[in-house]
């Protein structure tokens, strides 16, 4: 019984930390960032719809992307894809790296190489796997 309660308490604490981190992401970018990257946000929305991901996942992915948007346009598609994959993991709507890569028109290796960095830069502790 005690271990079950500990697990539930720990799970709630992790959820609160996730929610807190998600909302603090919005403090990491400006409205100007949103305007300047509108086309990339639309790419994330289109891919999220193609992957049948919910609005929460799409919003988290957009927040992740905007909190670390690269200056180089060539890198933006990869970071957008990695943000979508990471957002799906955070919200429990997991999709395969290949599916996200296909929806965002990048390679699976690009998603694999960058999603943990997206999480880490946003203040999350990426898993060790």
C-alpha atoms as an extended CHARMM CRD file, in Angstrom:
* protein
*
       129  EXT
         1         1  UNK       CA              0.0000000000        0.0000000000        0.0000000000  PROA      1               0.0000000000
         2         2  UNK       CA              2.7180000000        2.4860000000        0.9530000000  PROA      2               0.0000000000
         3         3  UNK       CA              4.6970000000        1.8760000000       -2.2330000000  PROA      3               0.0000000000
         4         4  UNK       CA              1.5510000000        2.4220000000       -4.3020000000  PROA      4               0.0000000000
         5         5  UNK       CA              0.9400000000        5.7430000000       -2.5480000000  PROA      5               0.0000000000
         6         6  UNK       CA              4.5750000000        6.7290000000       -3.0400000000  PROA      6               0.0000000000
         7         7  UNK       CA              4.3280000000        5.9550000000       -6.7550000000  PROA      7               0.0000000000
         8         8  UNK       CA              1.1120000000        7.9780000000       -7.0670000000  PROA      8               0.0000000000
         9         9  UNK       CA              2.5910000000       10.8940000000       -5.1430000000  PROA      9               0.0000000000
        10        10  UNK       CA              5.7470000000       10.7450000000       -7.2270000000  PROA      10              0.0000000000
        11        11  UNK       CA              3.6660000000       10.6010000000      -10.4070000000  PROA      11              0.0000000000
        12        12  UNK       CA              1.6670000000       13.6780000000       -9.3580000000  PROA      12              0.0000000000
        13        13  UNK       CA              4.8490000000       15.5550000000       -8.5170000000  PROA      13              0.0000000000
        14        14  UNK       CA              6.2930000000       14.6920000000      -11.9400000000  PROA      14              0.0000000000
        15        15  UNK       CA              3.0780000000       15.8620000000      -13.6010000000  PROA      15              0.0000000000
        16        16  UNK       CA              3.1970000000       19.1840000000      -11.7460000000  PROA      16              0.0000000000
        17        17  UNK       CA              6.8470000000       19.6090000000      -12.7330000000  PROA      17              0.0000000000
        18        18  UNK       CA              5.9560000000       18.8870000000      -16.3630000000  PROA      18              0.0000000000
        19        19  UNK       CA              3.1020000000       21.3770000000      -16.3200000000  PROA      19              0.0000000000
        20        20  UNK       CA              5.2670000000       23.9810000000      -14.6130000000  PROA      20              0.0000000000
        21        21  UNK       CA              8.0070000000       23.4780000000      -17.2080000000  PROA      21              0.0000000000
        22        22  UNK       CA              5.4710000000       23.7220000000      -20.0310000000  PROA      22              0.0000000000
        23        23  UNK       CA              4.1180000000       27.0360000000      -18.8010000000  PROA      23              0.0000000000
        24        24  UNK       CA              7.5910000000       28.4050000000      -18.1380000000  PROA      24              0.0000000000
        25        25  UNK       CA              8.4510000000       27.6420000000      -21.7820000000  PROA      25              0.0000000000
        26        26  UNK       CA              6.1260000000       30.4520000000      -22.7830000000  PROA      26              0.0000000000
        27        27  UNK       CA              8.3310000000       32.8400000000      -20.8330000000  PROA      27              0.0000000000
        28        28  UNK       CA             11.2630000000       31.8560000000      -23.0580000000  PROA      28              0.0000000000
        29        29  UNK       CA              9.9510000000       33.4000000000      -26.2760000000  PROA      29              0.0000000000
        30        30  UNK       CA              8.1760000000       36.5490000000      -27.3850000000  PROA      30              0.0000000000
        31        31  UNK       CA              5.1320000000       37.2900000000      -29.4980000000  PROA      31              0.0000000000
        32        32  UNK       CA              7.6000000000       38.4630000000      -32.1240000000  PROA      32              0.0000000000
        33        33  UNK       CA              9.0870000000       34.9480000000      -32.2340000000  PROA      33              0.0000000000
        34        34  UNK       CA              5.6030000000       33.6040000000      -32.9330000000  PROA      34              0.0000000000
        35        35  UNK       CA              5.0340000000       36.0680000000      -35.7670000000  PROA      35              0.0000000000
        36        36  UNK       CA              8.4530000000       35.5150000000      -37.3360000000  PROA      36              0.0000000000
        37        37  UNK       CA              8.0460000000       31.7340000000      -37.2520000000  PROA      37              0.0000000000
        38        38  UNK       CA              4.3780000000       31.5000000000      -38.2310000000  PROA      38              0.0000000000
        39        39  UNK       CA              5.1230000000       29.3390000000      -41.2770000000  PROA      39              0.0000000000
        40        40  UNK       CA              7.0300000000       26.8330000000      -39.1120000000  PROA      40              0.0000000000
        41        41  UNK       CA              4.2070000000       26.7460000000      -36.5670000000  PROA      41              0.0000000000
        42        42  UNK       CA              1.8350000000       25.9780000000      -39.4260000000  PROA      42              0.0000000000
        43        43  UNK       CA              4.1290000000       23.1120000000      -40.4870000000  PROA      43              0.0000000000
        44        44  UNK       CA              3.9410000000       21.7270000000      -36.9410000000  PROA      44              0.0000000000
        45        45  UNK       CA              0.1170000000       22.0560000000      -36.9590000000  PROA      45              0.0000000000
        46        46  UNK       CA             -0.1560000000       20.3220000000      -40.3360000000  PROA      46              0.0000000000
        47        47  UNK       CA              2.0990000000       17.4570000000      -39.2400000000  PROA      47              0.0000000000
        48        48  UNK       CA              0.2610000000       17.1510000000      -35.9000000000  PROA      48              0.0000000000
        49        49  UNK       CA             -3.0390000000       16.8550000000      -37.7750000000  PROA      49              0.0000000000
        50        50  UNK       CA             -1.5730000000       14.2480000000      -40.1420000000  PROA      50              0.0000000000
        51        51  UNK       CA             -0.3970000000       12.2550000000      -37.1130000000  PROA      51              0.0000000000
        52        52  UNK       CA             -3.7970000000       12.6500000000      -35.4090000000  PROA      52              0.0000000000
        53        53  UNK       CA             -2.2360000000       14.4210000000      -32.4200000000  PROA      53              0.0000000000
        54        54  UNK       CA             -4.3910000000       16.4940000000      -30.0940000000  PROA      54              0.0000000000
        55        55  UNK       CA             -4.2490000000       20.2450000000      -29.5470000000  PROA      55              0.0000000000
        56        56  UNK       CA             -2.3270000000       19.8860000000      -26.2870000000  PROA      56              0.0000000000
        57        57  UNK       CA              0.4710000000       18.0130000000      -28.0550000000  PROA      57              0.0000000000
        58        58  UNK       CA              0.5360000000       20.5770000000      -30.8430000000  PROA      58              0.0000000000
        59        59  UNK       CA              0.7410000000       23.4330000000      -28.3230000000  PROA      59              0.0000000000
        60        60  UNK       CA              3.5720000000       21.7890000000      -26.3850000000  PROA      60              0.0000000000
        61        61  UNK       CA              5.4590000000       21.1610000000      -29.6440000000  PROA      61              0.0000000000
        62        62  UNK       CA              5.0160000000       24.7900000000      -30.6840000000  PROA      62              0.0000000000
        63        63  UNK       CA              6.2170000000       25.9980000000      -27.2680000000  PROA      63              0.0000000000
        64        64  UNK       CA              9.2640000000       23.7270000000      -27.4510000000  PROA      64              0.0000000000
        65        65  UNK       CA             10.0770000000       24.9590000000      -30.9460000000  PROA      65              0.0000000000
        66        66  UNK       CA              9.6480000000       28.6460000000      -30.1060000000  PROA      66              0.0000000000
        67        67  UNK       CA             11.7170000000       28.3470000000      -26.9440000000  PROA      67              0.0000000000
        68        68  UNK       CA             14.7750000000       27.3840000000      -29.0120000000  PROA      68              0.0000000000
        69        69  UNK       CA             14.1980000000       28.4110000000      -32.5990000000  PROA      69              0.0000000000
        70        70  UNK       CA             17.5040000000       28.2890000000      -34.4740000000  PROA      70              0.0000000000
        71        71  UNK       CA             18.6410000000       31.2860000000      -36.5050000000  PROA      71              0.0000000000
        72        72  UNK       CA             19.5050000000       29.1350000000      -39.5090000000  PROA      72              0.0000000000
        73        73  UNK       CA             16.4010000000       28.3820000000      -41.6110000000  PROA      73              0.0000000000
        74        74  UNK       CA             17.8520000000       25.0140000000      -42.6620000000  PROA      74              0.0000000000
        75        75  UNK       CA             17.8340000000       23.8750000000      -39.0330000000  PROA      75              0.0000000000
        76        76  UNK       CA             14.2830000000       25.0090000000      -38.2970000000  PROA      76              0.0000000000
        77        77  UNK       CA             12.5750000000       22.0480000000      -39.9780000000  PROA      77              0.0000000000
        78        78  UNK       CA             14.6680000000       19.5740000000      -37.9600000000  PROA      78              0.0000000000
        79        79  UNK       CA             14.0440000000       21.3790000000      -34.6520000000  PROA      79              0.0000000000
        80        80  UNK       CA             10.3290000000       21.6130000000      -35.4870000000  PROA      80              0.0000000000
        81        81  UNK       CA             10.2430000000       17.8430000000      -36.0900000000  PROA      81              0.0000000000
        82        82  UNK       CA             12.1970000000       17.0980000000      -32.9080000000  PROA      82              0.0000000000
        83        83  UNK       CA              9.8680000000       19.4360000000      -30.9930000000  PROA      83              0.0000000000
        84        84  UNK       CA              6.8090000000       17.6160000000      -32.3230000000  PROA      84              0.0000000000
        85        85  UNK       CA              8.2500000000       14.2360000000      -31.3490000000  PROA      85              0.0000000000
        86        86  UNK       CA              9.2190000000       15.5140000000      -27.8810000000  PROA      86              0.0000000000
        87        87  UNK       CA              5.8250000000       17.1830000000      -27.4390000000  PROA      87              0.0000000000
        88        88  UNK       CA              4.1000000000       13.9020000000      -28.2220000000  PROA      88              0.0000000000
        89        89  UNK       CA              6.2180000000       12.1350000000      -25.6070000000  PROA      89              0.0000000000
        90        90  UNK       CA              5.4990000000       14.7800000000      -22.9700000000  PROA      90              0.0000000000
        91        91  UNK       CA              1.7450000000       14.5760000000      -23.4840000000  PROA      91              0.0000000000
        92        92  UNK       CA              1.6390000000       10.7810000000      -23.6970000000  PROA      92              0.0000000000
        93        93  UNK       CA              0.6710000000       10.7760000000      -27.3840000000  PROA      93              0.0000000000
        94        94  UNK       CA              3.7620000000        8.9510000000      -28.5770000000  PROA      94              0.0000000000
        95        95  UNK       CA              4.3550000000        8.5160000000      -32.2740000000  PROA      95              0.0000000000
        96        96  UNK       CA              7.3320000000        6.8110000000      -33.8500000000  PROA      96              0.0000000000
        97        97  UNK       CA             10.3330000000        8.8500000000      -34.8910000000  PROA      97              0.0000000000
        98        98  UNK       CA              9.7690000000        7.6290000000      -38.4470000000  PROA      98              0.0000000000
        99        99  UNK       CA              6.1390000000        8.7780000000      -38.4800000000  PROA      99              0.0000000000
       100       100  UNK       CA              7.0550000000       12.2380000000      -37.1680000000  PROA      100             0.0000000000
       101       101  UNK       CA              9.9940000000       12.4800000000      -39.5680000000  PROA      101             0.0000000000
       102       102  UNK       CA              7.7750000000       11.5890000000      -42.5370000000  PROA      102             0.0000000000
       103       103  UNK       CA              5.1020000000       14.1000000000      -41.4920000000  PROA      103             0.0000000000
       104       104  UNK       CA              7.7350000000       16.8510000000      -41.1690000000  PROA      104             0.0000000000
       105       105  UNK       CA              9.7390000000       15.8260000000      -44.2820000000  PROA      105             0.0000000000
       106       106  UNK       CA             12.9960000000       15.1350000000      -42.4520000000  PROA      106             0.0000000000
       107       107  UNK       CA             14.9650000000       11.9560000000      -41.8420000000  PROA      107             0.0000000000
       108       108  UNK       CA             14.2890000000        9.7330000000      -38.8470000000  PROA      108             0.0000000000
       109       109  UNK       CA             17.9370000000       10.1600000000      -37.9000000000  PROA      109             0.0000000000
       110       110  UNK       CA             17.4130000000       13.9340000000      -37.6410000000  PROA      110             0.0000000000
       111       111  UNK       CA             14.5850000000       13.4280000000      -35.1430000000  PROA      111             0.0000000000
       112       112  UNK       CA             16.5950000000       10.8090000000      -33.2520000000  PROA      112             0.0000000000
       113       113  UNK       CA             19.6230000000       13.0870000000      -33.0620000000  PROA      113             0.0000000000
       114       114  UNK       CA             17.8020000000       16.2160000000      -31.8180000000  PROA      114             0.0000000000
       115       115  UNK       CA             14.7620000000       15.3690000000      -29.6660000000  PROA      115             0.0000000000
       116       116  UNK       CA             16.6760000000       14.8870000000      -26.4060000000  PROA      116             0.0000000000
       117       117  UNK       CA             18.4530000000       18.2000000000      -26.9110000000  PROA      117             0.0000000000
       118       118  UNK       CA             15.0940000000       19.8950000000      -27.4220000000  PROA      118             0.0000000000
       119       119  UNK       CA             13.8900000000       18.4980000000      -24.0950000000  PROA      119             0.0000000000
       120       120  UNK       CA             17.1010000000       19.4050000000      -22.2940000000  PROA      120             0.0000000000
       121       121  UNK       CA             17.1740000000       22.9710000000      -23.6120000000  PROA      121             0.0000000000
       122       122  UNK       CA             13.5610000000       23.3950000000      -22.4620000000  PROA      122             0.0000000000
       123       123  UNK       CA             14.4960000000       22.3410000000      -18.9330000000  PROA      123             0.0000000000
       124       124  UNK       CA             13.3060000000       18.7340000000      -19.0090000000  PROA      124             0.0000000000
       125       125  UNK       CA             15.4360000000       15.7740000000      -17.9840000000  PROA      125             0.0000000000
       126       126  UNK       CA             15.5610000000       13.5720000000      -21.0970000000  PROA      126             0.0000000000
       127       127  UNK       CA             15.4150000000        9.8120000000      -20.5590000000  PROA      127             0.0000000000
       128       128  UNK       CA             18.6510000000        7.8500000000      -20.7630000000  PROA      128             0.0000000000
       129       129  UNK       CA             17.3810000000        5.4600000000      -23.4590000000  PROA      129             0.0000000000
